[in-house]
Amino acid sequence: MSYNADEMGYYGEFGGAYIPEMLYPNVEELRANYLAVMQEESFQEEFQQLLKEYVGRPTPLYFAKRLSEKYNTKIYLKREDLCHTGAHKVNNTIGQILMAKRLNKTRIIAETGAGQHGVATATVCALMGLECIVYMGEIDIERQAPNVARMKMLGATVVPAMSGSKTLKDATNEAIRDWISNPVDTHYIIGSVVGPHPYPDMVARFQSVISKEIKTQLTEKEGRSNPDYVIACVGGGSNAAGAFYEYLDIPEVSLIAVEAAGKGVHSGESAATSVLGKVGVIHGSKTLLMQTPDGQITEPYSISAGLDYPGVGPMHAHLFASGRAEFLSVTDDEAMLAGLDLCKLEGIIPAIESSHALAIFNDKKFKPDDIVVVNLSGRGDKDLNTYITYFNL
Ligand SMILES: *Cc1c(COP(=O)(O)O)cnc(C)c1O
């Protein structure tokens, strides 16, 4: 069985490109060119150099000694929190901005919910001197003022989406509308392994640098490139896709995807798509998504903005359906405690998204000589207010 996208962008029964006809030329131009562009030597040189000099890669693979002692197993943290801008998202936006330049695009659009992807996009647009328009729900603009300020400082225009629930899905609709109106000069930077083919495959390839580095670094530290487990949180699924990528076809390496259970999987306030989702189409891709019996998308909930998404990308839907990855879910409370635990044990303040991945050590037992790699997708600076309120700091 293959766990990568086929030529039509399918992962098993999931994926594809379910788009309005008006969007076809834009997506088709990207689909027809992305692999050839990514294989160009000059593209790879520029991409690798920016990852090194600008993002600060390779990020360390850090042996977490005190955390390992607590759970009586060998835990390594892949430190994506040390990337420029504070999370893995920039690996993808660097790749896509280079792609946009190769395709002669001069204008960049993006949608953002909590603002993390908007900031990562505004960052690379500033780096390359390209115009940047970020669509964001009106309510999210109010809730995420610091990220809105960051985007403005970086030179982006933030356009409020005023329709519907005035959140991420409405911002996505606005971005798609913009792209349809500007097919020639504009590239749409999607922030996770979601959207119509070729986005999930392209984003997974850009993020695969994470598992490539893990292989090399683990060989240096342990004399073998394969850990026993790789663990990552899943919102749309891009940091998990990057951490899993090189191990997809190595069954000895167990993959664990951690979703946000919010206030409890069956509380009505959750984002645990693998448990609650059914097959449907969201953002141009056939995948698992949370929906009402008549197919309306259900509003998801998680304390962490990055996991607050009603679907998962098609690669993850397939990893779940095929059993290749184990899917676990973690509540707000479990994640918050695991986050604080990492602060006290290792001196690292994690993003609340990443704290979900860390929380599974309380439930799942590992053997003392198991090598467990946790992808620490981001740092907790952006979550300080949530930590302050939650713990009464
Ligand atoms: C956005 C974000 C996520 C969730 O996105 P994925 O595409 O699932 O990786 C996870 N962690 C952090 C720190 C994020 O900013």
The ligand as an SDF file (V2000), in Angstrom:
LIG
                    3D

 15 15  0  0  0  0  0  0  0  0999 V2000
   -0.5500   25.6230   12.9660 C   0  0  0  0  0  0  0  0  0  0  0  0
    0.1070   24.8260   14.0050 C   0  0  0  0  0  0  0  0  0  0  0  0
   -0.1860   23.4530   14.1760 C   0  0  0  0  0  0  0  0  0  0  0  0
   -1.2450   22.7360   13.4130 C   0  0  0  0  0  0  0  0  0  0  0  0
   -1.0530   22.6710   12.0090 O   0  0  0  0  0  0  0  0  0  0  0  0
   -0.6030   21.3450   11.2810 P   0  0  0  0  0  0  0  0  0  0  0  0
   -0.7870   21.6540    9.8440 O   0  0  0  0  0  0  0  0  0  0  0  0
   -1.4880   20.2300   11.7540 O   0  0  0  0  0  0  0  0  0  0  0  0
    0.7990   21.0920   11.6470 O   0  0  0  0  0  0  0  0  0  0  0  0
    0.5160   22.7430   15.1360 C   0  0  0  0  0  0  0  0  0  0  0  0
    1.4480   23.3450   15.9150 N   0  0  0  0  0  0  0  0  0  0  0  0
    1.7450   24.6560   15.7840 C   0  0  0  0  0  0  0  0  0  0  0  0
    2.7800   25.2470   16.6780 C   0  0  0  0  0  0  0  0  0  0  0  0
    1.0910   25.4400   14.8320 C   0  0  0  0  0  0  0  0  0  0  0  0
    1.3970   26.7440   14.7220 O   0  0  0  0  0  0  0  0  0  0  0  0
  1  2  1  0
  2  3  1  0
  2 14  2  0
  3  4  1  0
  3 10  2  0
  4  5  1  0
  5  6  1  0
  6  7  2  0
  6  8  1  0
  6  9  1  0
 10 11  1  0
 11 12  2  0
 12 13  1  0
 12 14  1  0
 14 15  1  0
M  END
$$$$
